[in-house]
């Protein structure tokens, strides 16, 4: 049984991880330096990128012969 391929290429996946890490590190730093709540935007972006990475992982773990309607 072969594993399915995700919807992200290897390069896109690396960039997604880099973007996630940068946004996740930037959120607490900007929370410390900025008085308003604009740091929440970085947190939301990091969560959205993490969701895409998790969805790609799920697609990669699905067997290649599995139908998408299941």
Rosetta constraint file for C-alpha pairs under 8 A:
AtomPair CA 1 CA 63 HARMONIC 6.62 0.50
AtomPair CA 1 CA 64 HARMONIC 7.49 0.50
AtomPair CA 1 CA 65 HARMONIC 7.90 0.50
AtomPair CA 2 CA 63 HARMONIC 5.72 0.50
AtomPair CA 2 CA 64 HARMONIC 5.50 0.50
AtomPair CA 2 CA 65 HARMONIC 7.61 0.50
AtomPair CA 3 CA 60 HARMONIC 6.24 0.50
AtomPair CA 3 CA 61 HARMONIC 5.88 0.50
AtomPair CA 3 CA 62 HARMONIC 6.01 0.50
AtomPair CA 3 CA 63 HARMONIC 4.45 0.50
AtomPair CA 3 CA 64 HARMONIC 5.06 0.50
AtomPair CA 4 CA 59 HARMONIC 6.46 0.50
AtomPair CA 4 CA 60 HARMONIC 4.92 0.50
AtomPair CA 4 CA 61 HARMONIC 6.32 0.50
AtomPair CA 4 CA 62 HARMONIC 5.43 0.50
AtomPair CA 4 CA 63 HARMONIC 5.02 0.50
AtomPair CA 4 CA 64 HARMONIC 3.89 0.50
AtomPair CA 4 CA 65 HARMONIC 7.61 0.50
AtomPair CA 5 CA 59 HARMONIC 6.44 0.50
AtomPair CA 5 CA 60 HARMONIC 4.72 0.50
AtomPair CA 5 CA 61 HARMONIC 7.95 0.50
AtomPair CA 5 CA 64 HARMONIC 7.26 0.50
AtomPair CA 6 CA 56 HARMONIC 5.01 0.50
AtomPair CA 6 CA 57 HARMONIC 6.82 0.50
AtomPair CA 6 CA 58 HARMONIC 7.77 0.50
AtomPair CA 6 CA 59 HARMONIC 4.87 0.50
AtomPair CA 6 CA 60 HARMONIC 4.61 0.50
AtomPair CA 7 CA 56 HARMONIC 6.11 0.50
AtomPair CA 7 CA 59 HARMONIC 7.33 0.50
AtomPair CA 8 CA 12 HARMONIC 5.64 0.50
AtomPair CA 8 CA 13 HARMONIC 5.78 0.50
AtomPair CA 8 CA 56 HARMONIC 6.57 0.50
AtomPair CA 9 CA 13 HARMONIC 6.05 0.50
AtomPair CA 10 CA 14 HARMONIC 6.32 0.50
AtomPair CA 11 CA 15 HARMONIC 6.26 0.50
AtomPair CA 12 CA 16 HARMONIC 6.02 0.50
AtomPair CA 13 CA 17 HARMONIC 6.29 0.50
AtomPair CA 13 CA 53 HARMONIC 7.24 0.50
AtomPair CA 14 CA 18 HARMONIC 6.22 0.50
AtomPair CA 15 CA 19 HARMONIC 6.01 0.50
AtomPair CA 16 CA 20 HARMONIC 6.04 0.50
AtomPair CA 16 CA 49 HARMONIC 6.43 0.50
AtomPair CA 16 CA 53 HARMONIC 7.07 0.50
AtomPair CA 17 CA 21 HARMONIC 6.14 0.50
AtomPair CA 17 CA 49 HARMONIC 7.93 0.50
AtomPair CA 17 CA 50 HARMONIC 7.99 0.50
AtomPair CA 17 CA 53 HARMONIC 7.64 0.50
AtomPair CA 18 CA 22 HARMONIC 6.12 0.50
AtomPair CA 19 CA 23 HARMONIC 6.04 0.50
AtomPair CA 19 CA 46 HARMONIC 7.47 0.50
AtomPair CA 19 CA 49 HARMONIC 7.42 0.50
AtomPair CA 20 CA 24 HARMONIC 5.93 0.50
AtomPair CA 20 CA 45 HARMONIC 7.80 0.50
AtomPair CA 20 CA 46 HARMONIC 4.97 0.50
AtomPair CA 20 CA 47 HARMONIC 7.80 0.50
AtomPair CA 20 CA 49 HARMONIC 5.86 0.50
AtomPair CA 20 CA 50 HARMONIC 6.48 0.50
AtomPair CA 21 CA 25 HARMONIC 6.08 0.50
AtomPair CA 21 CA 46 HARMONIC 7.58 0.50
AtomPair CA 22 CA 26 HARMONIC 5.98 0.50
AtomPair CA 23 CA 27 HARMONIC 6.17 0.50
AtomPair CA 23 CA 42 HARMONIC 5.40 0.50
AtomPair CA 23 CA 43 HARMONIC 6.76 0.50
AtomPair CA 23 CA 45 HARMONIC 6.84 0.50
AtomPair CA 23 CA 46 HARMONIC 5.30 0.50
AtomPair CA 24 CA 28 HARMONIC 7.55 0.50
AtomPair CA 24 CA 42 HARMONIC 7.00 0.50
AtomPair CA 24 CA 43 HARMONIC 6.35 0.50
AtomPair CA 24 CA 46 HARMONIC 5.65 0.50
AtomPair CA 25 CA 29 HARMONIC 6.73 0.50
AtomPair CA 26 CA 30 HARMONIC 6.00 0.50
AtomPair CA 26 CA 39 HARMONIC 7.93 0.50
AtomPair CA 26 CA 42 HARMONIC 6.83 0.50
AtomPair CA 27 CA 31 HARMONIC 6.10 0.50
AtomPair CA 27 CA 39 HARMONIC 5.13 0.50
AtomPair CA 27 CA 40 HARMONIC 6.91 0.50
AtomPair CA 27 CA 41 HARMONIC 7.96 0.50
AtomPair CA 27 CA 42 HARMONIC 5.23 0.50
AtomPair CA 27 CA 43 HARMONIC 5.73 0.50
AtomPair CA 28 CA 32 HARMONIC 6.24 0.50
AtomPair CA 28 CA 39 HARMONIC 7.26 0.50
AtomPair CA 29 CA 33 HARMONIC 6.39 0.50
AtomPair CA 30 CA 34 HARMONIC 5.57 0.50
AtomPair CA 30 CA 39 HARMONIC 5.63 0.50
AtomPair CA 31 CA 35 HARMONIC 7.25 0.50
AtomPair CA 31 CA 36 HARMONIC 7.91 0.50
AtomPair CA 31 CA 37 HARMONIC 7.19 0.50
AtomPair CA 31 CA 38 HARMONIC 7.79 0.50
AtomPair CA 31 CA 39 HARMONIC 5.37 0.50
AtomPair CA 34 CA 38 HARMONIC 7.73 0.50
AtomPair CA 34 CA 39 HARMONIC 7.81 0.50
AtomPair CA 38 CA 42 HARMONIC 7.77 0.50
AtomPair CA 39 CA 43 HARMONIC 6.69 0.50
AtomPair CA 40 CA 44 HARMONIC 6.19 0.50
AtomPair CA 41 CA 45 HARMONIC 6.21 0.50
AtomPair CA 42 CA 46 HARMONIC 6.14 0.50
AtomPair CA 43 CA 47 HARMONIC 6.24 0.50
AtomPair CA 44 CA 48 HARMONIC 6.19 0.50
AtomPair CA 45 CA 49 HARMONIC 6.22 0.50
AtomPair CA 46 CA 50 HARMONIC 6.11 0.50
AtomPair CA 47 CA 51 HARMONIC 6.17 0.50
AtomPair CA 48 CA 52 HARMONIC 6.49 0.50
AtomPair CA 49 CA 53 HARMONIC 6.31 0.50
AtomPair CA 50 CA 54 HARMONIC 6.14 0.50
AtomPair CA 51 CA 55 HARMONIC 6.13 0.50
AtomPair CA 52 CA 56 HARMONIC 6.16 0.50
AtomPair CA 53 CA 57 HARMONIC 6.20 0.50
AtomPair CA 54 CA 58 HARMONIC 6.25 0.50
AtomPair CA 55 CA 59 HARMONIC 6.28 0.50
AtomPair CA 56 CA 60 HARMONIC 6.16 0.50
AtomPair CA 57 CA 61 HARMONIC 6.21 0.50
AtomPair CA 58 CA 62 HARMONIC 6.36 0.50
AtomPair CA 62 CA 66 HARMONIC 6.87 0.50
AtomPair CA 66 CA 70 HARMONIC 7.66 0.50
